[in-house]
Amino acid sequence: MALRDSQKPGWQDAYYAALVAANTTARACEIKRLRVGSVDLIDRTMTIRRQSTKTDAGCRVIPLNETATWALARLLERAANLGSRSIRVPLQKHKRRYIGTRNPRERMRAEAEGIEEVAAIIRVANRLKSVIFWS
């Protein structure tokens, strides 16, 4: 990745999201749907609500370590600057709309345009998290 790419806001957001994923038990989809009110930087907790998890059992309060707190603070700052109530981490950006990678047609289009790398950072962080928690 070139230095100029790492300074783009999308890459910074992906970096912060990867840090959160690697330092918490949150899934990428939960981080993507995280709302500003779900993060408490003073108590260092992040609340995963039913809207952002697969099942009712997935609702939980996650304690944050120093790295995750720092990364979420950057994402909250970005949300405040945008006037948003959600953190809204864009895993991929295409023509001013956010797309996921579950739809094969969208994935092929994203890969053709060379923007799959941002989502790959999150997937790597999730794999590392699995290795750490299962070892």
C-alpha positions as a Markdown table, in Angstrom:
| # | Residue | x | y | z |
|---|---|---|---|---|
| 1 | Met | 0.0 | 0.0 | 0.0 |
| 2 | Ala | 1.4 | 3.4 | -1.0 |
| 3 | Leu | 1.8 | 6.1 | 1.6 |
| 4 | Arg | -0.7 | 8.3 | -0.2 |
| 5 | Asp | -3.3 | 5.5 | 0.0 |
| 6 | Ser | -2.8 | 5.2 | 3.8 |
| 7 | Gln | -3.6 | 8.8 | 4.2 |
| 8 | Lys | -7.1 | 8.5 | 2.6 |
| 9 | Pro | -10.0 | 8.7 | 5.0 |
| 10 | Gly | -11.3 | 5.3 | 3.9 |
| 11 | Trp | -8.0 | 3.6 | 4.7 |
| 12 | Gln | -7.9 | 5.3 | 8.1 |
| 13 | Asp | -11.4 | 4.1 | 8.9 |
| 14 | Ala | -10.5 | 0.6 | 7.9 |
| 15 | Tyr | -7.4 | 0.7 | 10.1 |
| 16 | Tyr | -9.4 | 1.9 | 13.1 |
| 17 | Ala | -12.1 | -0.8 | 12.4 |
| 18 | Ala | -9.4 | -3.4 | 12.1 |
| 19 | Leu | -8.0 | -2.4 | 15.5 |
| 20 | Val | -11.4 | -2.6 | 17.1 |
| 21 | Ala | -12.0 | -6.0 | 15.5 |
| 22 | Ala | -8.6 | -7.3 | 16.7 |
| 23 | Asn | -9.0 | -6.0 | 20.2 |
| 24 | Thr | -12.7 | -6.9 | 20.9 |
| 25 | Thr | -15.0 | -9.8 | 20.3 |
| 26 | Ala | -17.0 | -7.8 | 17.8 |
| 27 | Arg | -17.7 | -9.1 | 14.3 |
| 28 | Ala | -17.1 | -6.9 | 11.3 |
| 29 | Cys | -20.8 | -6.5 | 10.6 |
| 30 | Glu | -21.3 | -5.4 | 14.2 |
| 31 | Ile | -18.6 | -2.8 | 14.0 |
| 32 | Lys | -20.0 | -1.5 | 10.7 |
| 33 | Arg | -23.4 | -1.0 | 12.3 |
| 34 | Leu | -22.2 | 0.5 | 15.6 |
| 35 | Arg | -24.0 | 3.6 | 16.8 |
| 36 | Val | -22.4 | 6.5 | 18.6 |
| 37 | Gly | -24.6 | 5.9 | 21.7 |
| 38 | Ser | -23.3 | 2.3 | 21.9 |
| 39 | Val | -19.8 | 3.4 | 22.8 |
| 40 | Asp | -18.9 | 4.6 | 26.3 |
| 41 | Leu | -15.3 | 5.9 | 26.3 |
| 42 | Ile | -15.4 | 6.8 | 30.0 |
| 43 | Asp | -16.4 | 3.3 | 31.1 |
| 44 | Arg | -14.5 | 1.8 | 28.2 |
| 45 | Thr | -17.3 | -0.3 | 27.0 |
| 46 | Met | -19.1 | -1.0 | 23.7 |
| 47 | Thr | -22.6 | -2.3 | 23.6 |
| 48 | Ile | -23.7 | -4.6 | 20.7 |
| 49 | Arg | -27.4 | -4.3 | 20.3 |
| 50 | Arg | -29.9 | -6.7 | 18.5 |
| 51 | Gln | -30.0 | -4.6 | 15.4 |
| 52 | Ser | -26.3 | -5.3 | 14.7 |
| 53 | Thr | -26.0 | -8.9 | 15.7 |
| 54 | Lys | -27.2 | -12.2 | 14.2 |
| 55 | Thr | -29.2 | -13.5 | 17.3 |
| 56 | Asp | -30.5 | -12.3 | 20.6 |
| 57 | Ala | -27.7 | -14.1 | 22.2 |
| 58 | Gly | -25.2 | -11.9 | 20.4 |
| 59 | Cys | -26.3 | -8.8 | 22.4 |
| 60 | Arg | -23.6 | -8.0 | 24.8 |
| 61 | Val | -21.4 | -5.4 | 26.5 |
| 62 | Ile | -17.8 | -5.6 | 25.5 |
| 63 | Pro | -15.0 | -4.1 | 27.6 |
| 64 | Leu | -12.5 | -2.1 | 25.7 |
| 65 | Asn | -8.7 | -2.2 | 26.1 |
| 66 | Glu | -6.6 | 0.9 | 25.4 |
| 67 | Thr | -6.1 | 0.3 | 21.7 |
| 68 | Ala | -9.8 | -0.4 | 21.0 |
| 69 | Thr | -10.7 | 2.8 | 23.0 |
| 70 | Trp | -8.2 | 4.9 | 21.0 |
| 71 | Ala | -9.5 | 3.5 | 17.7 |
| 72 | Leu | -13.2 | 4.0 | 18.6 |
| 73 | Ala | -12.4 | 7.6 | 19.8 |
| 74 | Arg | -11.1 | 8.3 | 16.3 |
| 75 | Leu | -14.2 | 6.8 | 14.7 |
| 76 | Leu | -16.5 | 8.7 | 17.0 |
| 77 | Glu | -14.6 | 11.9 | 16.2 |
| 78 | Arg | -15.1 | 11.2 | 12.5 |
| 79 | Ala | -18.8 | 10.6 | 13.1 |
| 80 | Ala | -19.1 | 13.9 | 15.0 |
| 81 | Asn | -17.4 | 15.7 | 12.1 |
| 82 | Leu | -19.9 | 14.2 | 9.7 |
| 83 | Gly | -22.9 | 14.9 | 12.0 |
| 84 | Ser | -23.7 | 11.2 | 12.1 |
| 85 | Arg | -25.4 | 9.2 | 14.9 |
| 86 | Ser | -23.7 | 6.0 | 13.6 |
| 87 | Ile | -20.0 | 5.2 | 13.3 |
| 88 | Arg | -20.7 | 3.8 | 9.8 |
| 89 | Val | -17.4 | 2.3 | 8.9 |
| 90 | Pro | -17.3 | 2.0 | 5.1 |
| 91 | Leu | -15.7 | -1.3 | 4.3 |
| 92 | Gln | -16.0 | -0.4 | 0.7 |
| 93 | Lys | -17.1 | 2.7 | -1.1 |
| 94 | His | -18.5 | 2.8 | -4.6 |
| 95 | Lys | -20.0 | 5.8 | -6.4 |
| 96 | Arg | -20.9 | 7.5 | -3.1 |
| 97 | Arg | -22.8 | 4.5 | -1.7 |
| 98 | Tyr | -21.5 | 1.9 | 0.7 |
| 99 | Ile | -21.6 | -1.7 | -0.5 |
| 100 | Gly | -20.9 | -5.0 | 1.2 |
| 101 | Thr | -19.2 | -8.0 | -0.2 |
| 102 | Arg | -21.8 | -10.6 | 0.3 |
| 103 | Asn | -23.5 | -10.1 | -3.1 |
| 104 | Pro | -21.2 | -11.9 | -5.6 |
| 105 | Arg | -21.9 | -9.4 | -8.3 |
| 106 | Glu | -21.0 | -6.5 | -6.1 |
| 107 | Arg | -17.9 | -8.4 | -4.9 |
| 108 | Met | -16.7 | -9.0 | -8.5 |
| 109 | Arg | -17.3 | -5.3 | -9.3 |
| 110 | Ala | -15.4 | -4.2 | -6.2 |
| 111 | Glu | -12.5 | -6.6 | -6.9 |
| 112 | Ala | -12.3 | -5.3 | -10.5 |
| 113 | Glu | -12.0 | -1.8 | -9.2 |
| 114 | Gly | -9.3 | -2.7 | -6.7 |
| 115 | Ile | -11.2 | -1.8 | -3.5 |
| 116 | Glu | -11.4 | -5.2 | -2.0 |
| 117 | Glu | -8.3 | -4.5 | 0.1 |
| 118 | Val | -10.2 | -2.5 | 2.7 |
| 119 | Ala | -12.5 | -5.4 | 3.5 |
| 120 | Ala | -9.6 | -7.7 | 3.5 |
| 121 | Ile | -8.1 | -5.8 | 6.4 |
| 122 | Ile | -11.2 | -6.5 | 8.5 |
| 123 | Arg | -11.2 | -10.1 | 7.5 |
| 124 | Val | -7.6 | -10.5 | 8.5 |
| 125 | Ala | -8.3 | -8.9 | 11.9 |
| 126 | Asn | -11.2 | -11.2 | 12.4 |
| 127 | Arg | -9.1 | -14.2 | 11.6 |
| 128 | Leu | -6.3 | -13.0 | 14.0 |
| 129 | Lys | -9.0 | -12.5 | 16.7 |
| 130 | Ser | -10.2 | -16.1 | 16.2 |
| 131 | Val | -6.7 | -17.4 | 16.5 |
| 132 | Ile | -6.0 | -15.4 | 19.7 |
| 133 | Phe | -9.2 | -16.4 | 21.4 |
| 134 | Trp | -9.1 | -20.0 | 20.5 |
| 135 | Ser | -5.4 | -20.6 | 21.4 |
